[in-house]
Amino acid sequence: MNLFKHNVGKVDRIIRIVLGVLLIGNVFYALQHPVGWIGVILLITGIAGICPLYSLLGFNTKSVGEKIGLK
């Protein structure tokens, strides 16, 4: 099992990056610091395209085209 294999698809990456930025921004405007750490994790996994938790659970959100290198 390779924990550092690209397993996050394009749509999943975009969602992770947007949510990560929003959660990090939430720390500066108001509420709680732990929420910002979740945002940092989402942002890093979205940019890298690698989610170790997905690897452990056997998930892969890449489309068929992304898996064979067409997209």
TORFITOR-410142 format. One record per residue (C-alpha): x negated, y, z. Coordinates in steps of 0.2 Angstrom, whole numbers, padded with zeros to 4 digits, always signed. Layout:
BEGIN
XYZ
...
% end
This chain:
BEGIN
+0000+0000+0000
-0007+0017-0005
-0001+0031+0005
-0008+0044-0007
+0000+0039-0023
+0011+0052-0032
+0029+0047-0027
+0038+0064-0027
+0048+0068-0043
+0050+0085-0051
+0067+0089-0044
+0062+0083-0026
+0046+0094-0027
+0056+0110-0031
+0068+0106-0017
+0054+0103-0005
+0045+0119-0010
+0060+0130-0009
+0066+0123+0008
+0048+0124+0015
+0047+0142+0011
+0064+0146+0018
+0060+0137+0034
+0043+0146+0036
+0051+0162+0033
+0064+0159+0046
+0050+0159+0059
+0045+0177+0055
+0063+0183+0055
+0071+0175+0070
+0072+0158+0078
+0061+0143+0082
+0043+0139+0079
+0045+0120+0077
+0056+0124+0062
+0042+0132+0053
+0031+0117+0056
+0044+0106+0046
+0043+0119+0033
+0024+0118+0032
+0026+0099+0030
+0039+0101+0016
+0028+0114+0007
+0013+0103+0007
+0021+0087+0002
+0030+0097-0012
+0014+0105-0019
+0004+0089-0018
+0018+0078-0025
+0014+0065-0011
+0025+0059+0003
+0017+0046+0015
+0034+0043+0023
+0041+0038+0005
+0026+0027+0003
+0029+0018+0020
+0047+0016+0016
+0045+0011-0003
+0054+0026-0010
+0049+0034-0026
+0059+0049-0033
+0050+0051-0050
+0061+0048-0065
+0057+0034-0077
+0049+0047-0089
+0038+0054-0075
+0032+0037-0070
+0026+0033-0088
+0019+0051-0091
+0032+0058-0103
+0037+0073-0092
% end
